[in-house]
Amino acid sequence: MKRAFSNQGDREFDVIVIGGGPAGSTAAALLGMRGHRVLLLEKEKFPRYHVGESLMPYCYFTLERLGVIDQIKASNFPRKYSVQFVTTEGKLSQPFYFFQHLDHEASTTWQVMRSDFDQILLDNARAKGVEVKEETLVNRLVKSNENVEGVEAIHKSGKKYKFIAPITLDATGRDGVSMTQNRWRMRDPELNKISIWTYFKGGQRDQGLDYGATTVAYLPEKGWFWYIPLSGDLVSVGIVADKKYLYRGEKELAKIFFREIPNNPWIENHLKGSQQVGQYWVTGEYSYRSKFCASNGLLLVGDAFAFLDPVFSSGVFLALRSGELAADAVHKALSIGDCSAKQFLDYSQEMVQGIESMRKLVYAFYNHEFSFRGFVQRFPELRGDLTDCLIGNLFRNMEPLFEGVSEFAQLPRPVSYGRPQVEL
Ligand SMILES: Cc1cc2nc3c(=O)[nH]c(=O)nc-3n(C[C@H](O)[C@H](O)[C@H](O)COP(=O)(O)OP(=O)(O)OC[C@H]3O[C@@H](n4cnc5c(N)ncnc54)[C@H](O)[C@@H]3O)c2cc1C
């Protein structure tokens, strides 16, 4: 392998990855497997808490490539065979069983405790030769003539570092170090929900195949609950809705949460006799994309590049997939000794295509004229394409599906953001 950028200095690497979530650990491990000298900097000490527990079937293929699929299979994460939708009256629709569409063991996925899942991925990066420094916060990208040349970081002990590499991957999640430093965060014009979530012990579980299903239960005005059974006796329950709807007449998170529970009888029944545990979490600034996905010496992955409303549990899948695509693009760039922005045009095109498909489906979900049941009744031949979106088979032409969907709901125009910053 050509090592055009290799240096002997202690603080110089082939690749710096900022952030040890699914996107960063994936990219780092795959680059480590190809013999690159990779440094991963993570501000927390793992295992650390993270929201985003429900996986999509197509996560399987990246997990397999990373070499962790057997570990995940052997874990006690509940198996997820389907996603199901519940009306505001509490009526359950026919679940979308992934195996009815995908004849592969990937059709079974998992509800993961993210602290454990992310630890598996980070340990795997270490095992693949990546140098991991935890409790090390990156506070600045180091630039020279608009080329990113590395990062400045500070360890919890107060010790400061400067690390240099021809390419830095920003996998800092919603913190978005590059988006913040460069003012690249572009909020989605319409997807501006907020979310409040917490955990319950002893919530009711469906039986058999539906034991580990993700349930999306509607609230008035197109808000919704998620109900995600985790391992042990724990259930993750969250509300996503307009800020105005949630904060009407009440500011306290627990009170808002409990006010909404009776608004969906299925949720109310499932939480009967359960006990709320831990804190309430809240997040705003819901959907966004970075103006650019790359500049010279810099590439953005996972939530540090784009975040979409989590109604279809696409976040971890997109993080894994972008980590994988980024690793391939960076390997190629390092091999030819050119990590300039233009090397990441294909990466951008592929990611933006997948994100746009998911984004259209999210817009449809929030449209009052759209319902899955109505759509599938009218276009039974498109049920397969729809299920493809729900399982993560997104990186292909989805035009027929969205032509059908547009007969029910006005779909958004693609936004132009997310290309590499080729011209300065
Ligand atoms: C309310 C809500 C519900 C969600 N539900 C789901 C779901 O059910 N299913 C799903 O697939 N997705 C869900 N998501 C999305 C999912 O959480 C994310 O898409 C996913 O975690 C993205 O992975 P990532 O690796 O890009 O970022 P992260 O997982 O956020 O990892 C980023 C890492 O970078 C570290 N970091 C940040 N800043 C710095 C810094 N300056 N220096 C060093 N380290 C840094 C952080 O500590 C963190 O470990 C949800 C998100 C939200 C907000």
The ligand as a Tripos MOL2 file, in Angstrom:
@<TRIPOS>MOLECULE
LIG
   53    58     1     0     0
SMALL
NO_CHARGES

@<TRIPOS>ATOM
      1 C1        -34.3680   11.5310   19.9430 C.3       1 LIG1
      2 C2        -33.5680   10.6610   19.0340 C.ar      1 LIG1
      3 C3        -33.9740    9.3450   18.7870 C.ar      1 LIG1
      4 C4        -33.2240    8.5440   17.9350 C.ar      1 LIG1
      5 N1        -33.6330    7.2610   17.6980 N.ar      1 LIG1
      6 C5        -32.9350    6.4840   16.8230 C.ar      1 LIG1
      7 C6        -33.2910    5.1350   16.5840 C.ar      1 LIG1
      8 O1        -34.2250    4.5950   17.1770 O.2       1 LIG1
      9 N2        -32.5510    4.4270   15.6940 N.ar      1 LIG1
     10 C7        -31.4920    4.9640   15.0430 C.ar      1 LIG1
     11 O2        -30.8670    4.2820   14.2200 O.2       1 LIG1
     12 N3        -31.1130    6.2340   15.2850 N.ar      1 LIG1
     13 C8        -31.7940    6.9980   16.1540 C.ar      1 LIG1
     14 N4        -31.3690    8.2550   16.4080 N.ar      1 LIG1
     15 C9        -30.1940    8.7540   15.6920 C.3       1 LIG1
     16 C10       -28.8830    8.1740   16.2440 C.3       1 LIG1
     17 O3        -28.8030    8.4530   17.6160 O.3       1 LIG1
     18 C11       -27.7160    8.8020   15.5100 C.3       1 LIG1
     19 O4        -28.0110    8.9020   14.1420 O.3       1 LIG1
     20 C12       -26.4130    8.0130   15.6670 C.3       1 LIG1
     21 O5        -26.0440    7.9280   17.0010 O.3       1 LIG1
     22 C13       -25.3050    8.6970   14.8570 C.3       1 LIG1
     23 O6        -24.0660    8.0990   15.0850 O.3       1 LIG1
     24 P1        -22.7280    8.9870   14.9510 P.3       1 LIG1
     25 O7        -21.5990    8.0430   15.1260 O.co2     1 LIG1
     26 O8        -22.7950    9.8220   13.7520 O.co2     1 LIG1
     27 O9        -22.7950   10.0020   16.1720 O.3       1 LIG1
     28 P2        -22.8350    9.7150   17.7410 P.3       1 LIG1
     29 O10       -23.3860    8.3710   17.9890 O.co2     1 LIG1
     30 O11       -23.5140   10.8670   18.3570 O.co2     1 LIG1
     31 O12       -21.3100    9.6910   18.1650 O.3       1 LIG1
     32 C14       -20.5550   10.8830   18.1700 C.3       1 LIG1
     33 C15       -19.4270   10.7130   19.1620 C.3       1 LIG1
     34 O13       -18.5600   11.8410   19.0530 O.3       1 LIG1
     35 C16       -18.1430   12.2400   20.3520 C.3       1 LIG1
     36 N5        -17.7760   13.6650   20.2560 N.ar      1 LIG1
     37 C17       -18.6040   14.7110   20.0350 C.ar      1 LIG1
     38 N6        -17.8940   15.8780   20.0020 N.ar      1 LIG1
     39 C18       -16.6000   15.5280   20.1830 C.ar      1 LIG1
     40 C19       -15.3960   16.2790   20.2490 C.ar      1 LIG1
     41 N7        -15.4000   17.6160   20.0830 N.pl3     1 LIG1
     42 N8        -14.2400   15.6390   20.4710 N.ar      1 LIG1
     43 C20       -14.2070   14.2790   20.6270 C.ar      1 LIG1
     44 N9        -15.3330   13.5130   20.5940 N.ar      1 LIG1
     45 C21       -16.5100   14.1340   20.3510 C.ar      1 LIG1
     46 C22       -19.3580   11.9800   21.2160 C.3       1 LIG1
     47 O14       -19.0210   11.8360   22.5670 O.3       1 LIG1
     48 C23       -19.9060   10.6900   20.6030 C.3       1 LIG1
     49 O15       -19.4190    9.5390   21.2610 O.3       1 LIG1
     50 C24       -32.0730    9.0620   17.2940 C.ar      1 LIG1
     51 C25       -31.6680   10.3640   17.5700 C.ar      1 LIG1
     52 C26       -32.4000   11.1640   18.4100 C.ar      1 LIG1
     53 C27       -31.9420   12.5800   18.6880 C.3       1 LIG1
@<TRIPOS>BOND
     1     1     2 1
     2     2     3 ar
     3     2    52 ar
     4     3     4 ar
     5     4     5 ar
     6     4    50 ar
     7     5     6 ar
     8     6     7 ar
     9     6    13 1
    10     7     8 2
    11     7     9 ar
    12     9    10 ar
    13    10    11 2
    14    10    12 ar
    15    12    13 ar
    16    13    14 ar
    17    14    15 1
    18    14    50 ar
    19    15    16 1
    20    16    17 1
    21    16    18 1
    22    18    19 1
    23    18    20 1
    24    20    21 1
    25    20    22 1
    26    22    23 1
    27    23    24 1
    28    24    25 2
    29    24    26 1
    30    24    27 1
    31    27    28 1
    32    28    29 2
    33    28    30 1
    34    28    31 1
    35    31    32 1
    36    32    33 1
    37    33    34 1
    38    33    48 1
    39    34    35 1
    40    35    36 1
    41    35    46 1
    42    36    37 ar
    43    36    45 ar
    44    37    38 ar
    45    38    39 ar
    46    39    40 ar
    47    39    45 ar
    48    40    41 1
    49    40    42 ar
    50    42    43 ar
    51    43    44 ar
    52    44    45 ar
    53    46    47 1
    54    46    48 1
    55    48    49 1
    56    50    51 ar
    57    51    52 ar
    58    52    53 1
@<TRIPOS>SUBSTRUCTURE
     1 LIG1         1 GROUP 0 **** ****
